[in-house]
Amino acid sequence: MVNETQEIEIKDLNIHNCDLIQILQQDQYVQRWKQDQLILFLKKKQIQGLILFKNTKPIGYCLFRKLINEAEILSIEILKKYRKKNYGLILFLKLEKIFLDLKVSKVFLEVSEKNLIARNFYGKLGFICKRTIKNYYKICNSSQNGLLLQKTYF
């Protein structure tokens, strides 16, 4: 549980702080986003993002894009040491406020079929599985199925 005395701040991702994503990807088995790629996407306004800070230290981020009246969550990550302490929920609730302000009716994301922790998290947030995507994730000479999840607002 998040301690009330700890300072939590969520900042918009921009070209001046996107280098923090590299730090936040340190405990993933695959680095998904490179800094130059993020800068290009941000300059072209193809993606948006948020960075979650605890006592001024970055501990999580999310990347998303709006597509007409829908949105796609591209990445959401909390450093391992801060997981299962409601930081992911805090970040998602901020993201959800943005979606509601943007009049987003549906949100999509993909998750590995084997990532039970993430699947449970998204299920508690109201996401439902729309379909299985065969061999979606390529990891170390093997592949895993992905699940396309959706949450509908109105």
N, C-alpha and C positions, 0 to 999 in steps of 0.2 A: 504494500500500500504506500502511496505517496505521502510523505511526511509534510504536514502543513507549514513547517518552518523552512522548508527547502524552497529556494526561489526557482520557479519554473517560468520559462519564457519561450515563446514560439516566434520565430522571425521568418519573413519571406526569404526564399532563396533568390540570390541575384549573382551577377558576375563577380562581385567583390567577395562573396562568402562561399562560392560553390567549391572552393578547394577543401572545405570541411567535409564534403561528401567522401573524399578519398580516405579521410581518417575514420569516418563512420562505416566504411565498407571493410575495415581491417579484419573483422572476424567473420566475414563471409568466405565461402570456399571459392567463389567466383567474383571478381571485380566487375560489376555491371556497367558502371558509368565512369568514363574518363573525363578529366577536367576540361580538355579542349572541346570535347563533344558537348558537355553541359553548357559551356559558354556559347557555343554556336546555337544550340537549341533555345537558350534563354534570350539571346540577341534577336533571334527570329520569332520569338514569342510562341514557340511550338510547345513548350512545356512550362509548368509552374511548379513551385515546390515550397516546402516549409522545413525549417530546421528547429528541432526541440533542444533547448538548453536547460541544464540543471546547474544552478550556481555558476553560471557563465560557461560551463563546459558543454560542448555539443554531445548529445547522447542519442539522437535519432533524427531521422529525416523522412520525408515522403516526396515523391515526384508524381505529377499528374498532368493530364491534358484534357481540355474541354473540347468536345466534338459536337457542335450545334447545341442540342439540349441534353447531351449525355456527357459523361466523363469517364476516363480510364485512369485507374491508379497504376502507375508504371512500377513504382517501388515504394515500399515502406519498410523501414529498418530501425530497430532499437538495438543498441549495443547489448551483447549477451548479459553482461553484469547487471543491466537495468531492466531486463525482461521480467515478466510476471509481477510487476509492481505498479501496473496501471499507466505507465508512461505511453504505451501504444494506444491505449484508450484516449488519453488526453490529446495525443496528436491526431487521432482519427476524429474526435469530436470537433476539433478546430477545422479540420478538413471538411467535415460534414457541414459546418456553418458556411464555409465558402461555397460548397455545392448548392446549398439552399439559397444563398444570396445570388448565385449565378443562374438560378431557376433550372438546375439540373434535375431531370426526372429519373434517370437511371445511372448507376455507377457500375463499371465492370472492372475486373482484375483477373489475372491468371495466377494460379498457385500450384505447386507440385502436389500431385496426388499423394506423395509420401510425407508431405509436411503437415503432420497431424496437428501440431501446435498452432500453426497459422490457420489451418482449416477450422479448428475449434474457435479461434479468435474471431474469424470472419463470420462464422455461424452465429456466434453470440451477438454480433453487430447487425444481423438480419440479412446476410448474404445467402443466396441459394445457388446451388450448382445448376448451370444451364446445359453444360455438355462437357464431355471428356475430349481432350485434344491429344491424340496419340503421339508419343515421342516428342513432345513439345520442348522439354529441357534436355540439353546435351551436357553431360557432366562426366568428365574423365573417361572417355571412350565408351560410355553407355548413355542410355537415354531414359527419361522418365516421362510418364504421361502428365499432362497439365489439366487442370480443371478451370473452366471459365465460370467465374462466379458473378452474380449480379445482385444489386440491391436497388429496389424501386422506391421512389419517394412519393410520386403522385401520378 
